């Protein structure tokens, strides 16, 4: 059984930085895409960033390009999301997800961690 546990969320001011972590257990996910999603109150869940198993390919939603960086440490079965120059519109619950394999859809999900950016 795959478990994903996020950490690192919190309350920060606009312009600050945060680093989220997602630790995976139960399965070797080193060949799977993993990613971060976020959901703000009253809005649909949005795909923020993704990273391939090797880390050689990444995806970013347009509004976070240049501010957020996704990375992974397969030895620790952990992915990270470094968020710089945070804005109030980044406020959301951030969840990590993992695909079942190299070409799979995201099917494993964490519980999420709250990020709140105050102005």
N, CA and C atoms as an extended XYZ file, in Angstrom:
357
Properties=species:S:1:pos:R:3:atomname:S:1:resname:S:1:resid:I:1 pbc="F F F"
N         0.850       -1.194        0.000 N   UNK     1
C         0.000        0.000        0.000 CA  UNK     1
C         0.883        1.240        0.000 C   UNK     1
N         0.631        2.112       -0.964 N   UNK     2
C         1.432        3.329       -1.081 CA  UNK     2
C         0.880        4.397       -0.160 C   UNK     2
N         1.759        5.030        0.568 N   UNK     3
C         1.376        6.172        1.404 CA  UNK     3
C         2.234        7.365        1.024 C   UNK     3
N         1.585        8.498        0.907 N   UNK     4
C         2.266        9.756        0.626 CA  UNK     4
C         1.951       10.722        1.762 C   UNK     4
N         2.974       11.268        2.363 N   UNK     5
C         2.784       12.158        3.507 CA  UNK     5
C         3.490       13.485        3.224 C   UNK     5
N         2.671       14.548        3.160 N   UNK     6
C         3.212       15.877        2.909 CA  UNK     6
C         3.567       16.584        4.205 C   UNK     6
N         4.501       17.494        4.108 N   UNK     7
C         4.867       18.344        5.237 CA  UNK     7
C         5.447       19.649        4.706 C   UNK     7
N         5.529       20.634        5.592 N   UNK     8
C         6.183       21.884        5.226 CA  UNK     8
C         5.259       23.052        4.986 C   UNK     8
N         3.949       22.815        5.037 N   UNK     9
C         3.030       23.921        4.830 CA  UNK     9
C         3.030       24.859        6.025 C   UNK     9
N         2.330       25.963        5.878 N   UNK    10
C         2.248       26.915        6.974 CA  UNK    10
C         1.712       28.252        6.543 C   UNK    10
N         1.794       29.206        7.450 N   UNK    11
C         1.333       30.579        7.203 CA  UNK    11
C         2.557       31.456        6.978 C   UNK    11
N         2.593       32.102        5.831 N   UNK    12
C         3.716       32.984        5.504 CA  UNK    12
C         3.172       34.284        4.935 C   UNK    12
N         4.054       35.245        4.784 N   UNK    13
C         3.666       36.514        4.184 CA  UNK    13
C         3.993       36.505        2.691 C   UNK    13
N         3.303       37.329        1.958 N   UNK    14
C         3.574       37.455        0.526 CA  UNK    14
C         5.046       37.802        0.313 C   UNK    14
N         5.663       37.112       -0.633 N   UNK    15
C         7.072       37.311       -0.922 CA  UNK    15
C         7.983       36.317       -0.232 C   UNK    15
N         7.449       35.611        0.760 N   UNK    16
C         8.251       34.620        1.478 CA  UNK    16
C         8.389       33.336        0.665 C   UNK    16
N         9.148       32.406        1.221 N   UNK    17
C         9.375       31.108        0.595 CA  UNK    17
C         8.967       29.986        1.536 C   UNK    17
N         8.641       28.853        0.935 N   UNK    18
C         8.346       27.628        1.682 CA  UNK    18
C         8.860       26.459        0.865 C   UNK    18
N         9.190       25.369        1.560 N   UNK    19
C         9.528       24.142        0.852 CA  UNK    19
C         8.648       23.020        1.378 C   UNK    19
N         7.882       22.449        0.471 N   UNK    20
C         7.042       21.307        0.814 CA  UNK    20
C         7.798       20.016        0.528 C   UNK    20
N         7.515       19.016        1.339 N   UNK    21
C         8.091       17.690        1.132 CA  UNK    21
C         6.972       16.663        1.061 C   UNK    21
N         7.214       15.611        0.316 N   UNK    22
C         6.264       14.504        0.231 CA  UNK    22
C         7.057       13.215        0.299 C   UNK    22
N         6.886       12.488        1.395 N   UNK    23
C         7.604       11.232        1.589 CA  UNK    23
C         6.697       10.063        1.221 C   UNK    23
N         7.208        9.202        0.365 N   UNK    24
C         6.441        8.052       -0.096 CA  UNK    24
C         6.942        6.779        0.583 C   UNK    24
N         6.026        5.875        0.800 N   UNK    25
C         6.386        4.572        1.360 CA  UNK    25
C         5.470        3.512        0.774 C   UNK    25
N         5.914        2.267        0.868 N   UNK    26
C         5.085        1.148        0.436 CA  UNK    26
C         5.391        0.631       -0.953 C   UNK    26
N         6.128        1.428       -1.733 N   UNK    27
C         6.421        1.011       -3.100 CA  UNK    27
C         7.568        1.862       -3.620 C   UNK    27
N         8.369        1.275       -4.494 N   UNK    28
C         9.430        2.025       -5.144 CA  UNK    28
C         8.820        2.854       -6.270 C   UNK    28
N         8.870        4.166       -6.117 N   UNK    29
C         8.264        5.063       -7.093 CA  UNK    29
C         9.313        5.769       -7.941 C   UNK    29
N        10.520        5.230       -7.966 N   UNK    30
C        11.610        5.909       -8.657 CA  UNK    30
C        11.427        5.966      -10.165 C   UNK    30
N        10.506        5.171      -10.713 N   UNK    31
C        10.264        5.227      -12.149 CA  UNK    31
C         8.949        5.928      -12.483 C   UNK    31
N         8.302        6.478      -11.488 N   UNK    32
C         6.974        7.073      -11.655 CA  UNK    32
C         7.014        8.582      -11.630 C   UNK    32
N         6.170        9.181      -12.461 N   UNK    33
C         5.959       10.614      -12.322 CA  UNK    33
C         5.326       10.869      -10.957 C   UNK    33
N         5.759       11.951      -10.354 N   UNK    34
C         5.150       12.431       -9.119 CA  UNK    34
C         4.897       13.913       -9.274 C   UNK    34
N         3.917       14.393       -8.549 N   UNK    35
C         3.580       15.801       -8.747 CA  UNK    35
C         2.904       16.426       -7.557 C   UNK    35
N         2.681       17.718       -7.698 N   UNK    36
C         1.988       18.513       -6.685 CA  UNK    36
C         0.733       19.123       -7.302 C   UNK    36
N        -0.346       19.030       -6.575 N   UNK    37
C        -1.607       19.656       -6.939 CA  UNK    37
C        -1.988       20.611       -5.819 C   UNK    37
N        -2.859       21.555       -6.137 N   UNK    38
C        -3.378       22.411       -5.079 CA  UNK    38
C        -4.850       22.687       -5.318 C   UNK    38
N        -5.539       22.930       -4.215 N   UNK    39
C        -6.962       23.263       -4.303 CA  UNK    39
C        -7.263       24.380       -3.332 C   UNK    39
N        -7.726       25.478       -3.873 N   UNK    40
C        -8.133       26.618       -3.061 CA  UNK    40
C        -9.624       26.502       -2.776 C   UNK    40
N       -10.103       27.136       -1.714 N   UNK    41
C       -11.536       27.065       -1.374 CA  UNK    41
C       -12.407       27.513       -2.531 C   UNK    41
N       -13.381       26.682       -2.873 N   UNK    42
C       -14.312       27.034       -3.929 CA  UNK    42
C       -13.780       26.861       -5.337 C   UNK    42
N       -12.569       26.331       -5.460 N   UNK    43
C       -11.974       26.158       -6.789 CA  UNK    43
C       -11.636       24.696       -7.038 C   UNK    43
N       -11.460       24.374       -8.305 N   UNK    44
C       -11.100       23.009       -8.652 CA  UNK    44
C        -9.632       22.747       -8.365 C   UNK    44
N        -9.320       21.474       -8.179 N   UNK    45
C        -7.926       21.084       -7.972 CA  UNK    45
C        -7.123       21.387       -9.228 C   UNK    45
N        -5.917       21.886       -9.013 N   UNK    46
C        -5.084       22.312      -10.121 CA  UNK    46
C        -3.723       21.619      -10.055 C   UNK    46
N        -3.239       21.198      -11.198 N   UNK    47
C        -1.935       20.548      -11.311 CA  UNK    47
C        -0.865       21.628      -11.321 C   UNK    47
N        -0.034       21.649      -10.323 N   UNK    48
C         0.930       22.725      -10.158 CA  UNK    48
C         2.274       22.382      -10.787 C   UNK    48
N         2.765       21.184      -10.476 N   UNK    49
C         4.087       20.798      -10.972 CA  UNK    49
C         4.206       19.288      -10.964 C   UNK    49
N         5.014       18.765      -11.879 N   UNK    50
C         5.256       17.333      -11.940 CA  UNK    50
C         6.700       17.054      -12.298 C   UNK    50
N         7.157       15.853      -11.962 N   UNK    51
C         8.546       15.484      -12.244 CA  UNK    51
C         8.609       14.009      -12.604 C   UNK    51
N         9.401       13.696      -13.616 N   UNK    52
C         9.545       12.309      -14.044 CA  UNK    52
C        10.353       11.510      -13.020 C   UNK    52
N        10.348       10.201      -13.200 N   UNK    53
C        11.044        9.334      -12.264 CA  UNK    53
C        12.517        9.651      -12.120 C   UNK    53
N        13.166        9.954      -13.257 N   UNK    54
C        14.586       10.273      -13.236 CA  UNK    54
C        14.855       11.710      -12.821 C   UNK    54
N        13.810       12.518      -12.845 N   UNK    55
C        13.978       13.943      -12.567 CA  UNK    55
C        14.372       14.748      -13.792 C   UNK    55
N        14.501       14.082      -14.930 N   UNK    56
C        14.955       14.760      -16.128 CA  UNK    56
C        13.888       15.571      -16.843 C   UNK    56
N        12.656       15.344      -16.513 N   UNK    57
C        11.555       16.086      -17.128 CA  UNK    57
C        10.669       16.664      -16.035 C   UNK    57
N        10.235       17.889      -16.258 N   UNK    58
C         9.367       18.547      -15.292 CA  UNK    58
C         8.242       19.264      -16.010 C   UNK    58
N         7.209       19.559      -15.242 N   UNK    59
C         6.069       20.337      -15.735 CA  UNK    59
C         5.746       21.379      -14.682 C   UNK    59
N         5.378       22.574      -15.143 N   UNK    60
C         4.913       23.633      -14.241 CA  UNK    60
C         3.697       24.314      -14.834 C   UNK    60
N         2.755       24.600      -13.993 N   UNK    61
C         1.631       25.434      -14.405 CA  UNK    61
C         2.175       26.842      -14.646 C   UNK    61
N         1.577       27.515      -15.624 N   UNK    62
C         2.128       28.802      -16.037 CA  UNK    62
C         2.319       29.795      -14.898 C   UNK    62
N         1.346       29.864      -13.996 N   UNK    63
C         1.402       30.921      -12.976 CA  UNK    63
C         2.502       30.695      -11.934 C   UNK    63
N         3.117       29.493      -11.923 N   UNK    64
C         4.174       29.240      -10.935 CA  UNK    64
C         5.553       29.127      -11.578 C   UNK    64
N         5.603       29.172      -12.894 N   UNK    65
C         6.892       29.073      -13.584 CA  UNK    65
C         7.816       30.198      -13.137 C   UNK    65
N         9.046       29.844      -12.845 N   UNK    66
C        10.023       30.828      -12.396 CA  UNK    66
C         9.983       31.088      -10.898 C   UNK    66
N         8.926       30.623      -10.222 N   UNK    67
C         8.824       30.823       -8.764 CA  UNK    67
C         8.909       29.504       -8.003 C   UNK    67
N         8.355       28.434       -8.570 N   UNK    68
C         8.337       27.133       -7.916 CA  UNK    68
C         9.333       26.197       -8.603 C   UNK    68
N         9.941       25.328       -7.812 N   UNK    69
C        10.848       24.326       -8.349 CA  UNK    69
C        10.527       22.976       -7.722 C   UNK    69
N        10.272       21.996       -8.574 N   UNK    70
C        10.011       20.649       -8.091 CA  UNK    70
C        11.294       19.828       -8.225 C   UNK    70
N        11.537       18.973       -7.252 N   UNK    71
C        12.717       18.115       -7.288 CA  UNK    71
C        12.396       16.812       -6.561 C   UNK    71
N        13.285       15.858       -6.697 N   UNK    72
C        13.051       14.580       -6.023 CA  UNK    72
C        14.370       13.961       -5.608 C   UNK    72
N        14.295       13.151       -4.560 N   UNK    73
C        15.433       12.376       -4.088 CA  UNK    73
C        14.947       10.936       -4.012 C   UNK    73
N        15.268       10.160       -5.034 N   UNK    74
C        14.764        8.790       -5.096 CA  UNK    74
C        15.348        7.907       -4.001 C   UNK    74
N        16.527        8.250       -3.509 N   UNK    75
C        17.107        7.475       -2.411 CA  UNK    75
C        16.252        7.605       -1.151 C   UNK    75
N        15.584        8.738       -1.031 N   UNK    76
C        14.723        8.980        0.130 CA  UNK    76
C        13.248        8.804       -0.204 C   UNK    76
N        12.960        8.465       -1.462 N   UNK    77
C        11.562        8.314       -1.900 CA  UNK    77
C        10.746        9.562       -1.577 C   UNK    77
N        11.334       10.701       -1.852 N   UNK    78
C        10.738       11.983       -1.460 CA  UNK    78
C        10.802       12.975       -2.606 C   UNK    78
N         9.719       13.735       -2.763 N   UNK    79
C         9.748       14.866       -3.693 CA  UNK    79
C         9.567       16.150       -2.909 C   UNK    79
N         9.980       17.239       -3.528 N   UNK    80
C         9.941       18.541       -2.878 CA  UNK    80
C         9.316       19.568       -3.809 C   UNK    80
N         8.783       20.616       -3.226 N   UNK    81
C         8.323       21.763       -3.997 CA  UNK    81
C         8.839       23.013       -3.281 C   UNK    81
N         9.838       23.649       -3.874 N   UNK    82
C        10.333       24.901       -3.322 CA  UNK    82
C         9.535       26.031       -3.934 C   UNK    82
N         8.907       26.814       -3.096 N   UNK    83
C         8.033       27.896       -3.539 CA  UNK    83
C         8.621       29.231       -3.101 C   UNK    83
N         8.998       30.029       -4.071 N   UNK    84
C         9.557       31.354       -3.796 CA  UNK    84
C         8.573       32.448       -4.202 C   UNK    84
N         8.786       33.622       -3.661 N   UNK    85
C         7.971       34.812       -4.000 CA  UNK    85
C         6.485       34.460       -3.962 C   UNK    85
N         6.078       33.890       -2.845 N   UNK    86
C         4.694       33.446       -2.709 CA  UNK    86
C         3.731       34.617       -2.786 C   UNK    86
N         2.554       34.337       -3.374 N   UNK    87
C         1.509       35.339       -3.538 CA  UNK    87
C         0.258       34.849       -2.817 C   UNK    87
N        -0.646       35.773       -2.561 N   UNK    88
C        -1.882       35.391       -1.871 CA  UNK    88
C        -2.657       34.342       -2.671 C   UNK    88
N        -2.562       34.416       -3.989 N   UNK    89
C        -3.294       33.451       -4.822 CA  UNK    89
C        -2.687       32.053       -4.786 C   UNK    89
N        -1.549       31.888       -4.134 N   UNK    90
C        -0.972       30.559       -3.944 CA  UNK    90
C        -1.578       29.848       -2.741 C   UNK    90
N        -2.403       30.549       -1.983 N   UNK    91
C        -3.046       29.945       -0.824 CA  UNK    91
C        -3.931       28.788       -1.251 C   UNK    91
N        -3.692       27.614       -0.662 N   UNK    92
C        -4.428       26.416       -1.037 CA  UNK    92
C        -3.953       25.246       -0.182 C   UNK    92
N        -4.662       24.145       -0.308 N   UNK    93
C        -4.165       22.878        0.223 CA  UNK    93
C        -3.354       22.221       -0.886 C   UNK    93
N        -2.107       21.910       -0.575 N   UNK    94
C        -1.207       21.297       -1.546 CA  UNK    94
C        -1.099       19.804       -1.264 C   UNK    94
N        -1.319       19.016       -2.306 N   UNK    95
C        -1.264       17.561       -2.170 CA  UNK    95
C        -0.272       16.998       -3.163 C   UNK    95
N         0.425       15.963       -2.746 N   UNK    96
C         1.297       15.294       -3.703 CA  UNK    96
C         0.611       14.045       -4.230 C   UNK    96
N         1.052       13.625       -5.393 N   UNK    97
C         0.463       12.471       -6.052 CA  UNK    97
C         1.546       11.695       -6.770 C   UNK    97
N         1.274       10.427       -6.990 N   UNK    98
C         2.232        9.567       -7.687 CA  UNK    98
C         1.502        8.671       -8.672 C   UNK    98
N         2.149        8.461       -9.798 N   UNK    99
C         1.606        7.530      -10.780 CA  UNK    99
C         2.048        6.115      -10.414 C   UNK    99
N         1.377        5.147      -10.991 N   UNK   100
C         1.695        3.758      -10.666 CA  UNK   100
C         2.916        3.256      -11.431 C   UNK   100
N         3.294        3.967      -12.481 N   UNK   101
C         4.440        3.542      -13.263 CA  UNK   101
C         4.853        4.626      -14.221 C   UNK   101
N         5.798        4.335      -15.118 N   UNK   102
C         6.325        5.364      -16.018 CA  UNK   102
C         5.264        6.036      -16.871 C   UNK   102
N         4.270        5.310      -17.308 N   UNK   103
C         3.263        5.914      -18.167 CA  UNK   103
C         1.896        5.967      -17.551 C   UNK   103
N         1.834        5.810      -16.237 N   UNK   104
C         0.546        5.722      -15.572 CA  UNK   104
C        -0.032        7.059      -15.202 C   UNK   104
N        -1.305        7.057      -14.872 N   UNK   105
C        -1.966        8.251      -14.363 CA  UNK   105
C        -1.672        8.375      -12.871 C   UNK   105
N        -1.874        9.567      -12.365 N   UNK   106
C        -1.726        9.750      -10.919 CA  UNK   106
C        -2.830        8.967      -10.220 C   UNK   106
N        -2.435        8.077       -9.335 N   UNK   107
C        -3.449        7.305       -8.641 CA  UNK   107
C        -3.209        7.203       -7.147 C   UNK   107
N        -2.082        7.642       -6.666 N   UNK   108
C        -1.820        7.669       -5.233 CA  UNK   108
C        -1.781        9.132       -4.792 C   UNK   108
N        -2.438        9.414       -3.669 N   UNK   109
C        -2.582       10.791       -3.218 CA  UNK   109
C        -2.260       10.917       -1.750 C   UNK   109
N        -1.662       12.033       -1.388 N   UNK   110
C        -1.464       12.357        0.012 CA  UNK   110
C        -2.664       13.106        0.558 C   UNK   110
N        -2.619       13.386        1.863 N   UNK   111
C        -3.747       14.061        2.523 CA  UNK   111
C        -3.724       15.564        2.302 C   UNK   111
N        -2.554       16.099        2.036 N   UNK   112
C        -2.449       17.528        1.779 CA  UNK   112
C        -1.886       18.302        2.957 C   UNK   112
N        -1.328       19.452        2.618 N   UNK   113
C        -0.817       20.376        3.635 CA  UNK   113
C        -1.242       21.791        3.272 C   UNK   113
N        -1.673       22.542        4.254 N   UNK   114
C        -2.209       23.883        4.000 CA  UNK   114
C        -1.076       24.895        3.846 C   UNK   114
N        -1.180       25.683        2.802 N   UNK   115
C        -0.289       26.823        2.614 CA  UNK   115
C        -1.151       28.072        2.581 C   UNK   115
N        -0.869       28.999        3.463 N   UNK   116
C        -1.617       30.240        3.524 CA  UNK   116
C        -0.643       31.400        3.395 C   UNK   116
N        -0.910       32.260        2.416 N   UNK   117
C        -0.046       33.409        2.165 CA  UNK   117
C        -0.832       34.664        2.494 C   UNK   117
N        -0.358       35.397        3.459 N   UNK   118
C        -1.050       36.621        3.874 CA  UNK   118
C        -0.410       37.829        3.206 C   UNK   118
N        -1.211       38.875        3.056 N   UNK   119
C        -0.710       40.101        2.423 CA  UNK   119
C        -0.576       41.215        3.448 C   UNK   119
